[in-house]
Amino acid sequence: MSEGDLSRDLGLYSAVTLSMGAMIGGGIFVLPAVGYEKAGPAVIFAYLIAGLIVLPNALSKAEMATAMPEDGGTYIYIDRAMGPLFGTIAGVGVWFSLVFKSAFALVGLGAYLLLLVNIPFGLVKTVALVLGVVVILLNVVGTEKSGQVQSVLVTFVVLVLGAYVVGGIRPAESAQYVPFTTHGVGGIATAAAFVFVSYAGIGEVASVAEEIADPDRNIPLAMLVSIGVMMAIYTAVVAVVVGVVPGETLVTGGPGGGTSLTPMADNAARVFGGAGVTVVAVTAVLALTSMANAGVLGTSRFLLAMSRDSLIPARVGRINPRFLTPVNAVLVTGALLLALIAFVPVVDLAKLASAFLILVFSLENLSVIVFREADVDFYDPDFRSPGYPVLQILGVIGGAVLIVQMGRLSILGAVGITLGSLAWYLAYARSRTARTGALATFLDRDDDATDPPDEAVAAEQRDD
């Protein structure tokens, strides 16, 4: 193994738990109350709809990952399909967006932490910063260690969530599901847009493709297993939350009368008995820490891939010969993570980032179409998405609908990230790369096909 190589330490189970760990945090422990405010009990369907819209992207990602099993995931696919300009926008934008999500996870666990220990609210950020440092160090010392911790955390969280569902069926009250749709179809669509970010971690496994053993088999399996399991978990858990927790508690039970920040802990005693709140709070802290760990592990690899392509300085992606991890990329990612926790209202930023993630998911669906139609030599995936191109087109349409539902502020956030990434490309990256994507190859081929033949070719055609 050369100094610039990464070690393939992650097996199928680690890959599945990495993907699930990136999804299982804020999506289930914080967002159900926000979704309930938008859609009422029909928030149950909102999680299911969001998962169905993500499914084409998961299939597209799985296909591209087996053709290009390199760290960088989303950035690599869009860059190779559409060229370095779109690659820079996707890489920088998704890096920011997913770091926002990791920071949101660490700050969000503060509300659950307060249920466990009697500490001043002002110390919650301090605890989040300490956990952030632990996550960063874990990712510095090795992917295998990080993956092992991830597997243990996610396994525990899934077992508790399963027990929550089983224990919550009996005390759930049917009256709390009526009326089921309080804000119409539009409310369900809006809720689906807000909880969409719950599934954003589906791409984490592709972003560490170079560190997964037998990637042609394990990457598609990990993606499809994780999204299938998470759709079932989200739908079942939210159904229990709606049946167990009074609607007014979800909508007004949070700080200052806003939506509850601890929806699963509300009335948890009805599910688990006297220890219910403690069990849920401990599980939430572990799940949100797991989500942050998966976020740092995956997003640092965007910087690694971009440095290899000269879109950011090469030293950012340098592999440490001792730990065999991109230490500088992890530290840069960690620095942004800690800065967000310390100085920024991360919940608001997470909402702004979610619209950009939806946009990138749509670009990935389009990338599969570009690769297949361009028929470039290097694109030879071992897994091919079923339902091509219908599923990809439906994924793009579904993403467009969700972006519209997110409102003006989220759209402006996506535009702002795009413009910032474009500025970086023009100021730094454009002069350092001459690559073109498969789209340029496809368009050049079409231009050649429509150009009139030269005289020699025309004469030969006349002779024939």
C-alpha positions as CSV (number, residue, x, y, z in Angstrom):
1,M,0.0,0.0,0.0
2,S,1.4,3.4,-1.0
3,E,1.5,6.5,1.1
4,G,-1.5,8.0,-0.7
5,D,-3.7,4.9,-0.4
6,L,-6.5,4.4,2.1
7,S,-7.1,1.1,3.8
8,R,-10.3,-0.9,3.0
9,D,-11.3,-1.5,6.6
10,L,-15.1,-1.3,6.4
11,G,-17.1,-4.4,5.8
12,L,-20.8,-4.6,4.9
13,Y,-22.1,-4.2,8.4
14,S,-19.9,-1.2,9.0
15,A,-21.0,0.3,5.7
16,V,-24.7,-0.2,6.6
17,T,-24.3,1.3,10.1
18,L,-22.3,4.2,8.7
19,S,-25.2,5.0,6.3
20,M,-27.9,4.5,9.0
21,G,-25.9,6.4,11.6
22,A,-25.8,9.4,9.3
23,M,-29.6,9.3,9.1
24,I,-30.9,8.1,12.4
25,G,-30.1,11.1,14.6
26,G,-32.0,14.4,14.1
27,G,-34.4,12.8,11.7
28,I,-36.1,10.8,14.4
29,F,-35.3,12.5,17.7
30,V,-35.9,16.1,16.7
31,L,-37.8,16.5,13.5
32,P,-41.1,14.6,14.1
33,A,-42.5,17.6,16.0
34,V,-41.5,20.0,13.2
35,G,-43.2,17.7,10.7
36,Y,-46.3,17.4,12.9
37,E,-46.7,21.1,13.0
38,K,-46.8,21.1,9.1
39,A,-49.0,18.1,8.5
40,G,-50.6,16.8,11.7
41,P,-50.7,13.0,12.1
42,A,-50.1,12.7,8.4
43,V,-46.4,13.4,9.1
44,I,-46.2,9.6,9.2
45,F,-46.8,9.7,5.4
46,A,-44.4,12.6,5.0
47,Y,-41.5,10.4,6.2
48,L,-42.5,7.7,3.8
49,I,-42.9,10.1,0.8
50,A,-39.5,11.6,1.5
51,G,-37.9,8.2,1.6
52,L,-39.5,7.2,-1.7
53,I,-38.2,10.4,-3.3
54,V,-34.7,9.6,-2.0
55,L,-34.9,6.0,-3.3
56,P,-34.1,6.8,-7.0
57,N,-31.0,8.8,-5.7
58,A,-29.9,5.8,-3.7
59,L,-30.1,3.5,-6.7
60,S,-28.3,6.1,-8.9
61,K,-25.6,6.5,-6.2
62,A,-25.2,2.8,-5.9
63,E,-24.7,2.4,-9.7
64,M,-22.1,5.2,-9.9
65,A,-20.3,4.0,-6.8
66,T,-19.6,0.6,-8.4
67,A,-18.3,2.3,-11.5
68,M,-16.2,4.8,-9.5
69,P,-15.4,3.3,-6.1
70,E,-13.4,6.4,-4.9
71,D,-13.7,8.5,-1.9
72,G,-15.7,11.7,-2.6
73,G,-19.1,10.2,-3.5
74,T,-21.4,12.9,-4.7
75,Y,-18.6,15.2,-5.7
76,I,-16.9,12.5,-7.9
77,Y,-20.1,11.5,-9.7
78,I,-21.3,15.0,-10.6
79,D,-17.7,16.2,-11.5
80,R,-17.1,13.2,-13.8
81,A,-20.6,13.6,-15.3
82,M,-20.9,17.3,-15.8
83,G,-17.3,18.7,-15.4
84,P,-15.3,20.5,-12.7
85,L,-17.5,23.6,-12.5
86,F,-20.5,21.5,-11.4
87,G,-18.2,19.3,-9.4
88,T,-16.9,22.2,-7.4
89,I,-20.4,23.5,-6.7
90,A,-21.5,20.0,-5.6
91,G,-18.4,19.3,-3.5
92,V,-18.2,22.5,-1.6
93,G,-21.9,22.8,-1.2
94,V,-22.5,19.3,0.1
95,W,-19.5,19.6,2.3
96,F,-21.0,22.7,4.0
97,S,-24.5,21.2,4.1
98,L,-23.5,18.0,5.8
99,V,-21.2,19.7,8.3
100,F,-24.2,21.9,9.1
101,K,-26.1,18.7,9.7
102,S,-23.4,17.2,12.0
103,A,-23.3,20.4,14.0
104,F,-27.0,20.4,14.3
105,A,-26.8,16.9,15.7
106,L,-24.3,17.8,18.4
107,V,-26.2,20.9,19.4
108,G,-29.6,19.1,19.2
109,L,-28.5,16.5,21.6
110,G,-28.3,19.3,24.2
111,A,-32.0,19.2,24.7
112,Y,-31.9,15.5,25.5
113,L,-28.8,15.9,27.7
114,L,-30.8,18.3,29.9
115,L,-33.2,15.5,30.6
116,L,-30.3,13.4,32.1
117,V,-28.2,15.9,34.0
118,N,-29.0,19.0,35.9
119,I,-26.7,21.5,34.2
120,P,-27.3,25.1,33.2
121,F,-28.5,25.5,29.6
122,G,-25.5,27.7,28.9
123,L,-23.2,24.6,29.2
124,V,-25.0,22.6,26.5
125,K,-22.8,24.1,23.8
126,T,-19.7,23.4,25.8
127,V,-20.7,19.7,26.0
128,A,-21.4,19.7,22.3
129,L,-18.0,21.2,21.6
130,V,-16.3,18.5,23.7
131,L,-18.2,15.8,21.9
132,G,-17.2,17.4,18.6
133,V,-13.5,17.2,19.6
134,V,-13.9,13.5,20.4
135,V,-15.6,12.9,17.1
136,I,-12.7,14.7,15.3
137,L,-10.0,12.7,17.1
138,L,-11.8,9.5,16.4
139,N,-11.8,10.2,12.7
140,V,-8.1,11.3,12.8
141,V,-6.8,8.0,14.3
142,G,-8.5,5.7,11.9
143,T,-11.5,4.7,9.8
144,E,-11.6,1.2,11.2
145,K,-11.9,2.5,14.8
146,S,-14.5,5.1,13.7
147,G,-16.4,2.4,11.9
148,Q,-16.3,0.0,14.9
149,V,-17.7,2.7,17.2
150,Q,-20.4,3.5,14.6
151,S,-21.5,-0.1,14.4
152,V,-21.9,-0.4,18.2
153,L,-23.8,2.9,18.5
154,V,-26.2,2.3,15.6
155,T,-26.9,-1.3,16.7
156,F,-27.9,-0.1,20.2
157,V,-30.0,2.8,18.9
158,V,-31.9,0.5,16.5
159,L,-32.6,-2.0,19.3
160,V,-34.0,0.7,21.5
161,L,-36.1,2.2,18.6
162,G,-37.5,-1.3,18.0
163,A,-38.5,-1.7,21.6
164,Y,-40.0,1.8,21.5
165,V,-42.3,0.8,18.6
166,V,-43.3,-2.5,20.3
167,G,-43.9,-0.9,23.6
168,G,-45.7,2.1,22.2
169,I,-48.4,0.2,20.2
170,R,-50.5,-0.6,23.3
171,P,-50.7,2.9,24.9
172,A,-51.1,4.7,21.5
173,E,-54.5,6.4,21.4
174,S,-56.5,6.2,18.2
175,A,-58.1,9.5,18.9
176,Q,-54.8,11.2,18.4
177,Y,-54.7,10.2,14.7
178,V,-58.0,12.0,14.0
179,P,-58.2,14.2,12.0
180,F,-55.4,12.5,10.1
181,T,-54.7,15.2,7.5
182,T,-54.9,18.6,9.2
183,H,-53.2,20.7,6.5
184,G,-54.2,18.9,3.3
185,V,-51.9,17.5,0.7
186,G,-49.8,20.7,0.7
187,G,-49.1,20.2,4.4
188,I,-47.9,16.6,3.8
189,A,-45.6,17.9,0.9
190,T,-44.2,20.6,3.1
191,A,-43.5,18.2,6.0
192,A,-41.8,15.8,3.5
193,A,-39.6,18.7,2.4
194,F,-38.6,19.5,6.0
195,V,-37.9,15.9,7.0
196,F,-36.1,15.1,3.7
197,V,-32.8,16.0,5.4
198,S,-33.4,12.9,7.6
199,Y,-32.3,10.8,4.6
200,A,-29.4,12.9,3.6
201,G,-26.9,10.5,5.1
202,I,-27.7,7.8,2.5
203,G,-24.6,9.0,0.5
204,E,-22.1,8.7,3.4
205,V,-21.2,5.2,2.4
206,A,-20.4,6.2,-1.2
207,S,-18.2,9.1,0.1
208,V,-15.8,6.5,1.8
209,A,-15.9,4.0,-1.1
210,E,-12.1,3.5,-1.1
211,E,-12.3,2.3,2.5
212,I,-15.0,-0.3,1.9
213,A,-14.1,-3.9,1.3
214,D,-15.6,-5.5,-1.8
215,P,-17.2,-2.2,-2.9
216,D,-19.0,-3.6,-6.0
217,R,-21.1,-5.8,-3.6
218,N,-21.1,-3.9,-0.3
219,I,-21.9,-0.4,-1.5
220,P,-25.2,-1.1,-3.3
221,L,-26.2,-3.5,-0.6
222,A,-25.4,-1.0,2.2
223,M,-27.4,1.7,0.5
224,L,-30.4,-0.3,-0.3
225,V,-30.5,-2.1,3.1
226,S,-30.0,1.2,5.1
227,I,-32.7,3.2,3.2
228,G,-35.2,0.3,3.5
229,V,-34.6,-0.1,7.2
230,M,-34.7,3.6,7.9
231,M,-38.0,4.1,6.0
232,A,-39.5,1.3,8.1
233,I,-38.0,2.7,11.4
234,Y,-39.0,6.3,10.6
235,T,-42.6,5.4,9.7
236,A,-43.1,3.1,12.7
237,V,-41.5,5.3,15.3
238,V,-43.3,8.5,14.1
239,A,-46.6,6.6,14.1
240,V,-46.0,5.7,17.8
241,V,-44.9,9.3,18.7
242,V,-48.1,10.6,17.2
243,G,-50.2,8.1,19.1
244,V,-48.5,8.5,22.4
245,V,-47.7,12.2,22.6
246,P,-50.5,14.8,22.6
247,G,-50.5,17.0,19.6
248,E,-50.3,20.2,21.7
249,T,-47.2,18.9,23.4
250,L,-45.5,18.3,20.0
251,V,-46.4,21.8,18.7
252,T,-45.9,23.9,21.8
253,G,-43.8,21.8,24.2
254,G,-40.4,23.3,23.2
255,P,-38.5,26.3,24.6
256,G,-40.6,29.4,24.4
257,G,-43.7,27.5,23.3
258,G,-42.3,26.3,20.0
259,T,-42.2,22.8,18.7
260,S,-40.8,20.2,21.0
261,L,-37.1,19.5,20.7
262,T,-37.5,16.1,22.5
263,P,-40.6,14.5,20.9
264,M,-39.5,10.9,21.6
265,A,-38.9,11.7,25.3
266,D,-42.3,13.3,25.7
267,N,-44.6,10.8,27.4
268,A,-41.8,8.1,27.1
269,A,-42.9,6.8,30.5
270,R,-46.0,5.4,28.8
271,V,-43.8,3.3,26.6
272,F,-40.9,2.2,28.9
273,G,-42.3,2.9,32.3
274,G,-40.6,5.1,34.9
275,A,-37.2,4.9,33.2
276,G,-38.6,5.8,29.8
277,V,-37.3,9.4,29.7
278,T,-33.8,8.3,30.7
279,V,-33.7,5.4,28.2
280,V,-34.8,7.7,25.3
281,A,-32.5,10.5,26.3
282,V,-29.4,8.2,26.5
283,T,-30.4,6.7,23.1
284,A,-30.8,10.2,21.6
285,V,-27.4,11.3,22.8
286,L,-25.8,8.2,21.3
287,A,-27.7,8.5,18.0
288,L,-26.9,12.2,17.5
289,T,-23.2,11.6,18.4
290,S,-23.3,8.7,15.8
291,M,-24.8,11.1,13.2
292,A,-22.0,13.6,13.8
293,N,-19.3,10.9,13.6
294,A,-20.7,9.7,10.3
295,G,-20.9,13.3,9.0
296,V,-17.3,14.1,9.8
297,L,-16.1,10.8,8.3
298,G,-18.0,11.2,5.1
299,T,-17.7,15.0,4.5
300,S,-13.9,15.1,5.0
301,R,-13.7,12.7,2.0
302,F,-15.2,15.4,-0.2
303,L,-12.2,17.5,0.5
304,L,-9.9,14.6,-0.1
305,A,-11.3,14.0,-3.6
306,M,-11.4,17.6,-4.5
307,S,-7.7,18.0,-3.5
308,R,-6.8,15.1,-5.8
309,D,-8.4,17.0,-8.7
310,S,-6.6,20.3,-7.9
311,L,-9.9,22.0,-7.0
312,I,-8.6,22.8,-3.6
313,P,-4.9,22.8,-2.3
314,A,-3.3,19.3,-2.4
315,R,-2.1,19.5,1.2
316,V,-5.7,19.4,2.4
317,G,-6.1,15.8,1.1
318,R,-2.8,14.5,2.1
319,I,-3.0,11.0,3.7
320,N,-1.2,10.6,7.0
321,P,1.2,7.7,6.8
322,R,0.7,6.7,10.4
323,F,-3.1,6.7,10.7
324,L,-3.9,6.2,6.9
325,T,-6.6,8.9,7.1
326,P,-6.8,12.3,5.5
327,V,-5.9,14.1,8.7
328,N,-5.9,17.6,7.3
329,A,-9.3,17.2,5.6
330,V,-10.7,15.9,8.9
331,L,-9.2,18.8,10.8
332,V,-10.6,21.4,8.3
333,T,-14.0,19.7,8.5
334,G,-13.8,19.6,12.3
335,A,-12.8,23.2,12.6
336,L,-15.9,24.3,10.6
337,L,-18.0,21.9,12.8
338,L,-16.8,23.5,16.0
339,A,-17.2,27.0,14.7
340,L,-20.8,26.3,13.8
341,I,-21.5,24.9,17.2
342,A,-19.9,27.8,19.0
343,F,-21.2,30.8,17.0
344,V,-24.1,29.9,14.7
345,P,-27.8,29.0,15.2
346,V,-27.3,25.6,13.6
347,V,-30.9,24.6,13.4
348,D,-31.6,27.5,11.0
349,L,-28.5,26.7,8.9
350,A,-29.6,23.0,8.7
351,K,-32.9,24.2,7.1
352,L,-31.0,26.4,4.6
353,A,-28.7,23.5,3.7
354,S,-31.5,21.0,3.1
355,A,-32.7,22.7,-0.1
356,F,-29.1,22.4,-1.5
357,L,-29.0,18.7,-0.7
358,I,-32.3,18.2,-2.5
359,L,-30.8,20.0,-5.5
360,V,-27.6,17.8,-5.5
361,F,-29.7,14.6,-5.2
362,S,-31.5,15.7,-8.4
363,L,-28.1,16.4,-10.1
364,E,-26.9,12.9,-9.2
365,N,-30.0,11.4,-10.8
366,L,-29.2,13.4,-13.9
367,S,-25.6,12.3,-13.8
368,V,-26.6,8.6,-14.3
369,I,-28.5,9.6,-17.4
370,V,-25.5,11.6,-18.7
371,F,-23.1,8.6,-18.1
372,R,-25.3,6.1,-19.8
373,E,-26.2,8.3,-22.8
374,A,-22.6,9.5,-23.2
375,D,-21.3,5.9,-23.1
376,V,-17.9,6.8,-21.9
377,D,-15.2,4.1,-21.7
378,F,-14.5,4.4,-17.9
379,Y,-18.2,4.0,-16.9
380,D,-18.7,0.3,-16.4
381,P,-20.8,-0.2,-13.3
382,D,-21.3,-3.7,-11.8
383,F,-24.7,-2.6,-10.4
384,R,-27.2,-0.9,-12.7
385,S,-30.2,0.9,-11.4
386,P,-33.5,-0.7,-12.3
387,G,-36.2,1.4,-13.9
388,Y,-33.8,3.6,-15.8
389,P,-34.5,6.4,-16.8
390,V,-38.0,6.6,-15.4
391,L,-36.9,6.4,-11.8
392,Q,-34.2,9.0,-12.2
393,I,-36.6,11.4,-13.9
394,L,-39.2,10.9,-11.1
395,G,-36.5,11.6,-8.6
396,V,-35.7,14.9,-10.3
397,I,-39.4,15.9,-10.4
398,G,-39.9,14.9,-6.8
399,G,-36.9,16.9,-5.7
400,A,-38.2,20.0,-7.6
401,V,-41.5,19.7,-5.8
402,L,-39.8,19.5,-2.4
403,I,-37.6,22.5,-3.1
404,V,-40.6,24.7,-3.9
405,Q,-42.3,23.6,-0.7
406,M,-39.3,24.6,1.5
407,G,-40.0,28.3,1.0
408,R,-38.0,31.4,-0.1
409,L,-35.4,31.4,2.7
410,S,-34.2,27.8,2.0
411,I,-34.1,28.5,-1.7
412,L,-32.0,31.6,-1.1
413,G,-29.7,29.5,1.1
414,A,-29.1,27.0,-1.8
415,V,-28.5,29.9,-4.2
416,G,-26.0,31.4,-1.7
417,I,-24.0,28.1,-1.4
418,T,-24.0,27.8,-5.2
419,L,-22.7,31.3,-5.8
420,G,-20.0,30.9,-3.2
421,S,-18.9,27.6,-4.8
422,L,-18.9,29.3,-8.2
423,A,-16.8,32.1,-6.9
424,W,-14.2,29.6,-5.5
425,Y,-14.1,27.8,-8.9
426,L,-13.5,31.0,-10.9
427,A,-10.9,32.4,-8.4
428,Y,-8.9,29.2,-7.7
429,A,-9.9,26.0,-9.4
430,R,-10.6,26.9,-13.1
431,S,-6.9,27.7,-13.9
432,R,-5.7,24.4,-12.3
433,T,-7.8,21.9,-14.2
434,A,-8.5,21.2,-17.9
435,R,-10.8,18.2,-17.3
436,T,-14.2,17.9,-19.0
437,G,-17.1,15.7,-17.9
438,A,-19.0,13.0,-19.8
439,L,-21.6,15.7,-20.7
440,A,-19.0,17.5,-22.8
441,T,-18.1,14.3,-24.5
442,F,-21.8,13.6,-25.3
443,L,-22.4,17.2,-26.6
444,D,-19.2,17.1,-28.8
445,R,-20.4,13.8,-30.3
446,D,-23.7,15.3,-31.1
447,D,-22.0,18.4,-32.7
448,D,-19.8,16.1,-34.8
449,A,-22.8,14.2,-36.0
450,T,-24.5,17.3,-37.2
451,D,-21.5,18.9,-38.8
452,P,-21.4,18.6,-42.7
453,P,-18.9,16.1,-43.9
454,D,-15.6,17.4,-45.3
455,E,-14.8,17.2,-49.0
456,A,-12.9,13.9,-48.8
457,V,-15.7,12.2,-46.9
458,A,-18.3,13.6,-49.2
459,A,-16.5,12.4,-52.3
460,E,-16.2,8.9,-50.8
461,Q,-19.9,8.9,-50.0
462,R,-20.6,9.9,-53.7
463,D,-18.4,7.1,-55.0
464,D,-20.3,4.6,-52.8
